[in-house]
């Protein structure tokens, strides 16, 4: 079972996967916010994307 804490994940493939997926999530959230009638504001999307990129960075290092 993989830990949700990036610092505890020892499998390199798992870390790389989590890094990529969090970056992809950040891009998707930002794209969603630009759509007409989006359920999130630009500020909310920016905050979520920032969180995801920070987590991705923790998985990469």
PQR file with spaces between the fields and no chain letter, atoms N, CA, C, O and H, PARSE charges and radii, in Angstrom:
ATOM       1  N    UNK     1       0.847   -1.181    0.000 -0.4000 1.5000
ATOM       2  CA   UNK     1       0.000    0.000    0.000 -0.0000 2.0000
ATOM       3  C    UNK     1       0.891    1.243    0.000  0.5500 1.7000
ATOM       4  O    UNK     1       1.877    1.310    0.735 -0.5500 1.4000
ATOM       5  N    UNK     2       0.544    2.196   -0.808 -0.4000 1.5000
ATOM       6  CA   UNK     2       1.335    3.419   -0.939 -0.0000 2.0000
ATOM       7  C    UNK     2       0.854    4.474    0.044  0.5500 1.7000
ATOM       8  O    UNK     2      -0.348    4.660    0.237 -0.5500 1.4000
ATOM       9  H    UNK     2      -0.256    2.141   -1.405  0.4000 1.0000
ATOM      10  N    UNK     3       1.783    5.144    0.646 -0.4000 1.5000
ATOM      11  CA   UNK     3       1.472    6.193    1.615 -0.0000 2.0000
ATOM      12  C    UNK     3       0.989    7.450    0.906  0.5500 1.7000
ATOM      13  O    UNK     3       1.485    7.772   -0.174 -0.5500 1.4000
ATOM      14  H    UNK     3       2.759    4.992    0.489  0.4000 1.0000
ATOM      15  N    UNK     4       0.034    8.164    1.485 -0.4000 1.5000
ATOM      16  CA   UNK     4      -0.385    9.433    0.902 -0.0000 2.0000
ATOM      17  C    UNK     4       0.636   10.554    1.171  0.5500 1.7000
ATOM      18  O    UNK     4       0.551   11.636    0.591 -0.5500 1.4000
ATOM      19  H    UNK     4      -0.369    7.902    2.362  0.4000 1.0000
ATOM      20  N    UNK     5       1.589   10.278    2.049 -0.4000 1.5000
ATOM      21  CA   UNK     5       2.634   11.265    2.351 -0.0000 2.0000
ATOM      22  C    UNK     5       3.797   11.052    1.385  0.5500 1.7000
ATOM      23  O    UNK     5       4.431    9.998    1.407 -0.5500 1.4000
ATOM      24  H    UNK     5       1.659    9.399    2.521  0.4000 1.0000
ATOM      25  N    UNK     6       4.077   12.024    0.554 -0.4000 1.5000
ATOM      26  CA   UNK     6       5.131   11.866   -0.454 -0.0000 2.0000
ATOM      27  C    UNK     6       6.472   11.428    0.134  0.5500 1.7000
ATOM      28  O    UNK     6       7.192   10.640   -0.479 -0.5500 1.4000
ATOM      29  H    UNK     6       3.562   12.880    0.536  0.4000 1.0000
ATOM      30  N    UNK     7       6.799   11.926    1.292 -0.4000 1.5000
ATOM      31  CA   UNK     7       8.092   11.618    1.901 -0.0000 2.0000
ATOM      32  C    UNK     7       8.214   10.138    2.292  0.5500 1.7000
ATOM      33  O    UNK     7       9.322    9.638    2.484 -0.5500 1.4000
ATOM      34  H    UNK     7       6.214   12.566    1.790  0.4000 1.0000
ATOM      35  N    UNK     8       7.098    9.451    2.407 -0.4000 1.5000
ATOM      36  CA   UNK     8       7.111    8.051    2.835 -0.0000 2.0000
ATOM      37  C    UNK     8       7.037    7.063    1.667  0.5500 1.7000
ATOM      38  O    UNK     8       7.136    5.855    1.880 -0.5500 1.4000
ATOM      39  H    UNK     8       6.198    9.857    2.250  0.4000 1.0000
ATOM      40  N    UNK     9       6.869    7.551    0.458 -0.4000 1.5000
ATOM      41  CA   UNK     9       6.774    6.667   -0.707 -0.0000 2.0000
ATOM      42  C    UNK     9       8.186    6.327   -1.162  0.5500 1.7000
ATOM      43  O    UNK     9       8.951    7.212   -1.545 -0.5500 1.4000
ATOM      44  H    UNK     9       6.789    8.533    0.285  0.4000 1.0000
ATOM      45  N    UNK    10       8.527    5.045   -1.118 -0.4000 1.5000
ATOM      46  CA   UNK    10       9.888    4.635   -1.464 -0.0000 2.0000
ATOM      47  C    UNK    10       9.995    4.089   -2.883  0.5500 1.7000
ATOM      48  O    UNK    10      11.096    4.023   -3.428 -0.5500 1.4000
ATOM      49  H    UNK    10       7.905    4.327   -0.806  0.4000 1.0000
ATOM      50  N    UNK    11       8.892    3.702   -3.485 -0.4000 1.5000
ATOM      51  CA   UNK    11       8.898    3.152   -4.839 -0.0000 2.0000
ATOM      52  C    UNK    11       9.069    4.297   -5.839  0.5500 1.7000
ATOM      53  O    UNK    11       8.230    5.195   -5.908 -0.5500 1.4000
ATOM      54  H    UNK    11       7.997    3.756   -3.042  0.4000 1.0000
ATOM      55  N    UNK    12      10.147    4.264   -6.605 -0.4000 1.5000
ATOM      56  CA   UNK    12      10.426    5.340   -7.562 -0.0000 2.0000
ATOM      57  C    UNK    12       9.335    5.446   -8.620  0.5500 1.7000
ATOM      58  O    UNK    12       8.930    6.553   -8.975 -0.5500 1.4000
ATOM      59  H    UNK    12      10.828    3.535   -6.549  0.4000 1.0000
ATOM      60  N    UNK    13       8.857    4.327   -9.126 -0.4000 1.5000
ATOM      61  CA   UNK    13       7.797    4.357  -10.141 -0.0000 2.0000
ATOM      62  C    UNK    13       6.524    4.994   -9.577  0.5500 1.7000
ATOM      63  O    UNK    13       5.838    5.738  -10.277 -0.5500 1.4000
ATOM      64  H    UNK    13       9.186    3.427   -8.838  0.4000 1.0000
ATOM      65  N    UNK    14       6.214    4.705   -8.328 -0.4000 1.5000
ATOM      66  CA   UNK    14       5.023    5.288   -7.688 -0.0000 2.0000
ATOM      67  C    UNK    14       5.191    6.791   -7.511  0.5500 1.7000
ATOM      68  O    UNK    14       4.251    7.557   -7.726 -0.5500 1.4000
ATOM      69  H    UNK    14       6.771    4.100   -7.759  0.4000 1.0000
ATOM      70  N    UNK    15       6.379    7.205   -7.123 -0.4000 1.5000
ATOM      71  CA   UNK    15       6.647    8.636   -6.940 -0.0000 2.0000
ATOM      72  C    UNK    15       6.534    9.382   -8.269  0.5500 1.7000
ATOM      73  O    UNK    15       5.944   10.460   -8.336 -0.5500 1.4000
ATOM      74  H    UNK    15       7.142    6.582   -6.948  0.4000 1.0000
ATOM      75  N    UNK    16       7.102    8.800   -9.321 -0.4000 1.5000
ATOM      76  CA   UNK    16       7.049    9.433  -10.636 -0.0000 2.0000
ATOM      77  C    UNK    16       5.610    9.515  -11.138  0.5500 1.7000
ATOM      78  O    UNK    16       5.202   10.525  -11.711 -0.5500 1.4000
ATOM      79  H    UNK    16       7.582    7.924   -9.267  0.4000 1.0000
ATOM      80  N    UNK    17       4.856    8.462  -10.922 -0.4000 1.5000
ATOM      81  CA   UNK    17       3.447    8.449  -11.337 -0.0000 2.0000
ATOM      82  C    UNK    17       2.667    9.526  -10.594  0.5500 1.7000
ATOM      83  O    UNK    17       1.920   10.288  -11.209 -0.5500 1.4000
ATOM      84  H    UNK    17       5.188    7.642  -10.456  0.4000 1.0000
ATOM      85  N    UNK    18       2.832    9.594   -9.293 -0.4000 1.5000
ATOM      86  CA   UNK    18       2.117   10.593   -8.487 -0.0000 2.0000
ATOM      87  C    UNK    18       2.509   12.008   -8.918  0.5500 1.7000
ATOM      88  O    UNK    18       1.661   12.898   -8.984 -0.5500 1.4000
ATOM      89  H    UNK    18       3.438    8.976   -8.793  0.4000 1.0000
ATOM      90  N    UNK    19       3.778   12.210   -9.208 -0.4000 1.5000
ATOM      91  CA   UNK    19       4.258   13.521   -9.674 -0.0000 2.0000
ATOM      92  C    UNK    19       3.531   13.925  -10.960  0.5500 1.7000
ATOM      93  O    UNK    19       3.008   15.034  -11.062 -0.5500 1.4000
ATOM      94  H    UNK    19       4.468   11.488   -9.155  0.4000 1.0000
ATOM      95  N    UNK    20       3.505   13.023  -11.929 -0.4000 1.5000
ATOM      96  CA   UNK    20       2.846   13.314  -13.214 -0.0000 2.0000
ATOM      97  C    UNK    20       1.348   13.555  -13.037  0.5500 1.7000
ATOM      98  O    UNK    20       0.794   14.488  -13.617 -0.5500 1.4000
ATOM      99  H    UNK    20       3.929   12.122  -11.846  0.4000 1.0000
ATOM     100  N    UNK    21       0.702   12.722  -12.243 -0.4000 1.5000
ATOM     101  CA   UNK    21      -0.744   12.837  -12.074 -0.0000 2.0000
ATOM     102  C    UNK    21      -1.139   14.119  -11.354  0.5500 1.7000
ATOM     103  O    UNK    21      -2.170   14.705  -11.683 -0.5500 1.4000
ATOM     104  H    UNK    21       1.153   11.963  -11.772  0.4000 1.0000
ATOM     105  N    UNK    22      -0.360   14.567  -10.394 -0.4000 1.5000
ATOM     106  CA   UNK    22      -0.682   15.816   -9.714 -0.0000 2.0000
ATOM     107  C    UNK    22      -0.478   17.020  -10.638  0.5500 1.7000
ATOM     108  O    UNK    22      -1.231   17.992  -10.576 -0.5500 1.4000
ATOM     109  H    UNK    22       0.477   14.090  -10.127  0.4000 1.0000
ATOM     110  N    UNK    23       0.533   16.948  -11.484 -0.4000 1.5000
ATOM     111  CA   UNK    23       0.728   18.029  -12.468 -0.0000 2.0000
ATOM     112  C    UNK    23      -0.427   18.045  -13.468  0.5500 1.7000
ATOM     113  O    UNK    23      -0.909   19.112  -13.848 -0.5500 1.4000
ATOM     114  H    UNK    23       1.144   16.158  -11.534  0.4000 1.0000
ATOM     115  N    UNK    24      -0.867   16.869  -13.889 -0.4000 1.5000
ATOM     116  CA   UNK    24      -1.996   16.773  -14.825 -0.0000 2.0000
ATOM     117  C    UNK    24      -3.264   17.323  -14.184  0.5500 1.7000
ATOM     118  O    UNK    24      -4.031   18.036  -14.831 -0.5500 1.4000
ATOM     119  H    UNK    24      -0.476   16.002  -13.580  0.4000 1.0000
ATOM     120  N    UNK    25      -3.483   16.996  -12.926 -0.4000 1.5000
ATOM     121  CA   UNK    25      -4.639   17.503  -12.200 -0.0000 2.0000
ATOM     122  C    UNK    25      -4.612   19.037  -12.147  0.5500 1.7000
ATOM     123  O    UNK    25      -5.639   19.682  -12.359 -0.5500 1.4000
ATOM     124  H    UNK    25      -2.859   16.417  -12.401  0.4000 1.0000
ATOM     125  N    UNK    26      -3.456   19.610  -11.870 -0.4000 1.5000
ATOM     126  CA   UNK    26      -3.327   21.071  -11.800 -0.0000 2.0000
ATOM     127  C    UNK    26      -3.723   21.711  -13.132  0.5500 1.7000
ATOM     128  O    UNK    26      -4.421   22.725  -13.155 -0.5500 1.4000
ATOM     129  H    UNK    26      -2.622   19.086  -11.699  0.4000 1.0000
ATOM     130  N    UNK    27      -3.281   21.126  -14.222 -0.4000 1.5000
ATOM     131  CA   UNK    27      -3.632   21.652  -15.542 -0.0000 2.0000
ATOM     132  C    UNK    27      -5.131   21.537  -15.803  0.5500 1.7000
ATOM     133  O    UNK    27      -5.738   22.456  -16.354 -0.5500 1.4000
ATOM     134  H    UNK    27      -2.714   20.302  -14.203  0.4000 1.0000
ATOM     135  N    UNK    28      -5.723   20.427  -15.414 -0.4000 1.5000
ATOM     136  CA   UNK    28      -7.156   20.216  -15.626 -0.0000 2.0000
ATOM     137  C    UNK    28      -7.990   21.218  -14.831  0.5500 1.7000
ATOM     138  O    UNK    28      -8.974   21.751  -15.343 -0.5500 1.4000
ATOM     139  H    UNK    28      -5.231   19.681  -14.966  0.4000 1.0000
ATOM     140  N    UNK    29      -7.606   21.473  -13.600 -0.4000 1.5000
ATOM     141  CA   UNK    29      -8.341   22.421  -12.768 -0.0000 2.0000
ATOM     142  C    UNK    29      -8.269   23.815  -13.381  0.5500 1.7000
ATOM     143  O    UNK    29      -9.271   24.528  -13.428 -0.5500 1.4000
ATOM     144  H    UNK    29      -6.807   21.040  -13.184  0.4000 1.0000
ATOM     145  N    UNK    30      -7.097   24.200  -13.847 -0.4000 1.5000
ATOM     146  CA   UNK    30      -6.960   25.514  -14.468 -0.0000 2.0000
ATOM     147  C    UNK    30      -7.796   25.609  -15.745  0.5500 1.7000
ATOM     148  O    UNK    30      -8.397   26.649  -16.013 -0.5500 1.4000
ATOM     149  H    UNK    30      -6.283   23.620  -13.810  0.4000 1.0000
ATOM     150  N    UNK    31      -7.836   24.545  -16.525 -0.4000 1.5000
ATOM     151  CA   UNK    31      -8.648   24.539  -17.742 -0.0000 2.0000
ATOM     152  C    UNK    31     -10.126   24.634  -17.412  0.5500 1.7000
ATOM     153  O    UNK    31     -10.876   25.348  -18.078 -0.5500 1.4000
ATOM     154  H    UNK    31      -7.348   23.700  -16.307  0.4000 1.0000
ATOM     155  N    UNK    32     -10.534   23.921  -16.399 -0.4000 1.5000
ATOM     156  CA   UNK    32     -11.931   23.936  -15.976 -0.0000 2.0000
ATOM     157  C    UNK    32     -12.376   25.349  -15.585  0.5500 1.7000
ATOM     158  O    UNK    32     -13.483   25.768  -15.923 -0.5500 1.4000
ATOM     159  H    UNK    32      -9.925   23.341  -15.858  0.4000 1.0000
ATOM     160  N    UNK    33     -11.535   26.064  -14.892 -0.4000 1.5000
ATOM     161  CA   UNK    33     -11.886   27.407  -14.428 -0.0000 2.0000
ATOM     162  C    UNK    33     -12.072   28.384  -15.580  0.5500 1.7000
ATOM     163  O    UNK    33     -12.774   29.384  -15.429 -0.5500 1.4000
ATOM     164  H    UNK    33     -10.636   25.724  -14.618  0.4000 1.0000
ATOM     165  N    UNK    34     -11.453   28.113  -16.736 -0.4000 1.5000
ATOM     166  CA   UNK    34     -11.565   29.019  -17.885 -0.0000 2.0000
ATOM     167  C    UNK    34     -12.825   28.771  -18.711  0.5500 1.7000
ATOM     168  O    UNK    34     -13.142   29.550  -19.610 -0.5500 1.4000
ATOM     169  H    UNK    34     -10.883   27.300  -16.858  0.4000 1.0000
ATOM     170  N    UNK    35     -13.538   27.697  -18.411 -0.4000 1.5000
ATOM     171  CA   UNK    35     -14.742   27.363  -19.185 -0.0000 2.0000
ATOM     172  C    UNK    35     -15.924   28.220  -18.738  0.5500 1.7000
ATOM     173  O    UNK    35     -16.043   28.534  -17.553 -0.5500 1.4000
ATOM     174  H    UNK    35     -13.281   27.065  -17.681  0.4000 1.0000
ATOM     175  N    UNK    36     -16.792   28.599  -19.662 -0.4000 1.5000
ATOM     176  CA   UNK    36     -17.980   29.361  -19.289 -0.0000 2.0000
ATOM     177  C    UNK    36     -18.849   28.526  -18.331  0.5500 1.7000
ATOM     178  O    UNK    36     -19.073   27.337  -18.560 -0.5500 1.4000
ATOM     179  H    UNK    36     -16.695   28.345  -20.624  0.4000 1.0000
ATOM     180  N    UNK    37     -19.324   29.155  -17.279 -0.4000 1.5000
ATOM     181  CA   UNK    37     -20.169   28.476  -16.310 -0.0000 2.0000
ATOM     182  C    UNK    37     -19.414   27.526  -15.402  0.5500 1.7000
ATOM     183  O    UNK    37     -20.008   26.625  -14.808 -0.5500 1.4000
ATOM     184  H    UNK    37     -19.142   30.120  -17.093  0.4000 1.0000
ATOM     185  N    UNK    38     -18.113   27.722  -15.290 -0.4000 1.5000
ATOM     186  CA   UNK    38     -17.293   26.836  -14.463 -0.0000 2.0000
ATOM     187  C    UNK    38     -17.784   26.824  -13.020  0.5500 1.7000
ATOM     188  O    UNK    38     -18.199   27.857  -12.496 -0.5500 1.4000
ATOM     189  H    UNK    38     -17.631   28.454  -15.772  0.4000 1.0000
ATOM     190  N    UNK    39     -17.741   25.667  -12.382 -0.4000 1.5000
ATOM     191  CA   UNK    39     -18.203   25.564  -11.001 -0.0000 2.0000
ATOM     192  C    UNK    39     -17.206   26.123   -9.980  0.5500 1.7000
ATOM     193  O    UNK    39     -17.508   26.185   -8.788 -0.5500 1.4000
ATOM     194  H    UNK    39     -17.404   24.827  -12.808  0.4000 1.0000
ATOM     195  N    UNK    40     -16.037   26.521  -10.437 -0.4000 1.5000
ATOM     196  CA   UNK    40     -15.034   27.104   -9.541 -0.0000 2.0000
ATOM     197  C    UNK    40     -14.582   28.448  -10.091  0.5500 1.7000
ATOM     198  O    UNK    40     -14.606   28.680  -11.300 -0.5500 1.4000
ATOM     199  H    UNK    40     -15.791   26.470  -11.405  0.4000 1.0000
ATOM     200  N    UNK    41     -14.176   29.313   -9.200 -0.4000 1.5000
ATOM     201  CA   UNK    41     -13.664   30.622   -9.611 -0.0000 2.0000
ATOM     202  C    UNK    41     -12.200   30.478  -10.019  0.5500 1.7000
ATOM     203  O    UNK    41     -11.558   29.463   -9.749 -0.5500 1.4000
ATOM     204  H    UNK    41     -14.157   29.124   -8.218  0.4000 1.0000
ATOM     205  N    UNK    42     -11.700   31.503  -10.664 -0.4000 1.5000
ATOM     206  CA   UNK    42     -10.288   31.507  -11.041 -0.0000 2.0000
ATOM     207  C    UNK    42      -9.384   31.411   -9.833  0.5500 1.7000
ATOM     208  O    UNK    42      -8.360   30.729   -9.873 -0.5500 1.4000
ATOM     209  H    UNK    42     -12.222   32.328  -10.882  0.4000 1.0000
ATOM     210  N    UNK    43      -9.755   32.092   -8.751 -0.4000 1.5000
ATOM     211  CA   UNK    43      -8.955   32.055   -7.526 -0.0000 2.0000
ATOM     212  C    UNK    43      -8.965   30.665   -6.896  0.5500 1.7000
ATOM     213  O    UNK    43      -7.937   30.184   -6.421 -0.5500 1.4000
ATOM     214  H    UNK    43     -10.587   32.646   -8.718  0.4000 1.0000
ATOM     215  N    UNK    44     -10.122   30.030   -6.896 -0.4000 1.5000
ATOM     216  CA   UNK    44     -10.212   28.673   -6.344 -0.0000 2.0000
ATOM     217  C    UNK    44      -9.381   27.706   -7.174  0.5500 1.7000
ATOM     218  O    UNK    44      -8.686   26.849   -6.628 -0.5500 1.4000
ATOM     219  H    UNK    44     -10.958   30.420   -7.283  0.4000 1.0000
ATOM     220  N    UNK    45      -9.453   27.841   -8.470 -0.4000 1.5000
ATOM     221  CA   UNK    45      -8.680   26.974   -9.357 -0.0000 2.0000
ATOM     222  C    UNK    45      -7.186   27.196   -9.165  0.5500 1.7000
ATOM     223  O    UNK    45      -6.410   26.241   -9.143 -0.5500 1.4000
ATOM     224  H    UNK    45     -10.017   28.537   -8.914  0.4000 1.0000
ATOM     225  N    UNK    46      -6.787   28.445   -9.026 -0.4000 1.5000
ATOM     226  CA   UNK    46      -5.373   28.751   -8.820 -0.0000 2.0000
ATOM     227  C    UNK    46      -4.872   28.142   -7.517  0.5500 1.7000
ATOM     228  O    UNK    46      -3.760   27.618   -7.456 -0.5500 1.4000
ATOM     229  H    UNK    46      -7.417   29.221   -9.044  0.4000 1.0000
ATOM     230  N    UNK    47      -5.688   28.212   -6.487 -0.4000 1.5000
ATOM     231  CA   UNK    47      -5.306   27.634   -5.193 -0.0000 2.0000
ATOM     232  C    UNK    47      -5.184   26.117   -5.299  0.5500 1.7000
ATOM     233  O    UNK    47      -4.228   25.537   -4.783 -0.5500 1.4000
ATOM     234  H    UNK    47      -6.591   28.637   -6.537  0.4000 1.0000
ATOM     235  N    UNK    48      -6.138   25.471   -5.959 -0.4000 1.5000
ATOM     236  CA   UNK    48      -6.095   24.019   -6.125 -0.0000 2.0000
ATOM     237  C    UNK    48      -4.891   23.610   -6.974  0.5500 1.7000
ATOM     238  O    UNK    48      -4.226   22.621   -6.667 -0.5500 1.4000
ATOM     239  H    UNK    48      -6.914   25.942   -6.378  0.4000 1.0000
ATOM     240  N    UNK    49      -4.611   24.355   -8.026 -0.4000 1.5000
ATOM     241  CA   UNK    49      -3.468   24.051   -8.885 -0.0000 2.0000
ATOM     242  C    UNK    49      -2.156   24.237   -8.126  0.5500 1.7000
ATOM     243  O    UNK    49      -1.231   23.439   -8.279 -0.5500 1.4000
ATOM     244  H    UNK    49      -5.152   25.158   -8.276  0.4000 1.0000
ATOM     245  N    UNK    50      -2.074   25.269   -7.322 -0.4000 1.5000
ATOM     246  CA   UNK    50      -0.878   25.518   -6.515 -0.0000 2.0000
ATOM     247  C    UNK    50      -0.649   24.343   -5.543  0.5500 1.7000
ATOM     248  O    UNK    50       0.475   23.869   -5.374 -0.5500 1.4000
ATOM     249  H    UNK    50      -2.825   25.917   -7.197  0.4000 1.0000
ATOM     250  N    UNK    51      -1.749   23.887   -4.909 -0.4000 1.5000
ATOM     251  CA   UNK    51      -1.667   22.752   -3.983 -0.0000 2.0000
ATOM     252  C    UNK    51      -1.162   21.508   -4.713  0.5500 1.7000
ATOM     253  O    UNK    51      -0.278   20.809   -4.219 -0.5500 1.4000
ATOM     254  H    UNK    51      -2.662   24.272   -5.046  0.4000 1.0000
ATOM     255  N    UNK    52      -1.726   21.237   -5.889 -0.4000 1.5000
ATOM     256  CA   UNK    52      -1.356   20.041   -6.643 -0.0000 2.0000
ATOM     257  C    UNK    52       0.097   20.105   -7.107  0.5500 1.7000
ATOM     258  O    UNK    52       0.806   19.100   -7.066 -0.5500 1.4000
ATOM     259  H    UNK    52      -2.445   21.805   -6.290  0.4000 1.0000
ATOM     260  N    UNK    53       0.540   21.272   -7.546 -0.4000 1.5000
ATOM     261  CA   UNK    53       1.932   21.410   -7.993 -0.0000 2.0000
ATOM     262  C    UNK    53       2.910   21.274   -6.827  0.5500 1.7000
ATOM     263  O    UNK    53       3.999   20.721   -6.976 -0.5500 1.4000
ATOM     264  H    UNK    53      -0.036   22.089   -7.579  0.4000 1.0000
ATOM     265  N    UNK    54       2.505   21.785   -5.668 -0.4000 1.5000
ATOM     266  CA   UNK    54       3.338   21.628   -4.476 -0.0000 2.0000
ATOM     267  C    UNK    54       3.460   20.147   -4.116  0.5500 1.7000
ATOM     268  O    UNK    54       4.550   19.668   -3.802 -0.5500 1.4000
ATOM     269  H    UNK    54       1.620   22.234   -5.546  0.4000 1.0000
ATOM     270  N    UNK    55       2.359   19.439   -4.162 -0.4000 1.5000
ATOM     271  CA   UNK    55       2.378   18.009   -3.861 -0.0000 2.0000
ATOM     272  C    UNK    55       3.195   17.258   -4.905  0.5500 1.7000
ATOM     273  O    UNK    55       3.947   16.348   -4.556 -0.5500 1.4000
ATOM     274  H    UNK    55       1.474   19.828   -4.417  0.4000 1.0000
ATOM     275  N    UNK    56       3.066   17.617   -6.165 -0.4000 1.5000
ATOM     276  CA   UNK    56       3.858   16.987   -7.223 -0.0000 2.0000
ATOM     277  C    UNK    56       5.344   17.194   -6.971  0.5500 1.7000
ATOM     278  O    UNK    56       6.150   16.281   -7.155 -0.5500 1.4000
ATOM     279  H    UNK    56       2.455   18.357   -6.449  0.4000 1.0000
ATOM     280  N    UNK    57       5.695   18.393   -6.553 -0.4000 1.5000
ATOM     281  CA   UNK    57       7.098   18.696   -6.264 -0.0000 2.0000
ATOM     282  C    UNK    57       7.612   17.832   -5.108  0.5500 1.7000
ATOM     283  O    UNK    57       8.749   17.361   -5.133 -0.5500 1.4000
ATOM     284  H    UNK    57       5.041   19.135   -6.403  0.4000 1.0000
ATOM     285  N    UNK    58       6.767   17.631   -4.104 -0.4000 1.5000
ATOM     286  CA   UNK    58       7.163   16.788   -2.972 -0.0000 2.0000
ATOM     287  C    UNK    58       7.373   15.337   -3.405  0.5500 1.7000
ATOM     288  O    UNK    58       8.244   14.653   -2.867 -0.5500 1.4000
ATOM     289  H    UNK    58       5.844   18.014   -4.084  0.4000 1.0000
ATOM     290  N    UNK    59       6.586   14.864   -4.367 -0.4000 1.5000
ATOM     291  CA   UNK    59       6.770   13.503   -4.861 -0.0000 2.0000
ATOM     292  C    UNK    59       8.037   13.387   -5.704  0.5500 1.7000
ATOM     293  O    UNK    59       8.649   12.319   -5.746 -0.5500 1.4000
ATOM     294  H    UNK    59       5.879   15.420   -4.804  0.4000 1.0000
ATOM     295  N    UNK    60       8.437   14.459   -6.371 -0.4000 1.5000
ATOM     296  CA   UNK    60       9.609   14.382   -7.251 -0.0000 2.0000
ATOM     297  C    UNK    60      10.921   14.482   -6.484  0.5500 1.7000
ATOM     298  O    UNK    60      11.953   14.019   -6.971 -0.5500 1.4000
ATOM     299  H    UNK    60       7.940   15.326   -6.336  0.4000 1.0000
ATOM     300  N    UNK    61      10.902   15.059   -5.329 -0.4000 1.5000
ATOM     301  CA   UNK    61      12.140   15.266   -4.612 -0.0000 2.0000
ATOM     302  C    UNK    61      12.217   14.539   -3.365  0.5500 1.7000
ATOM     303  O    UNK    61      13.221   14.630   -2.658 -0.5500 1.4000
ATOM     304  H    UNK    61      10.064   15.435   -4.933  0.4000 1.0000
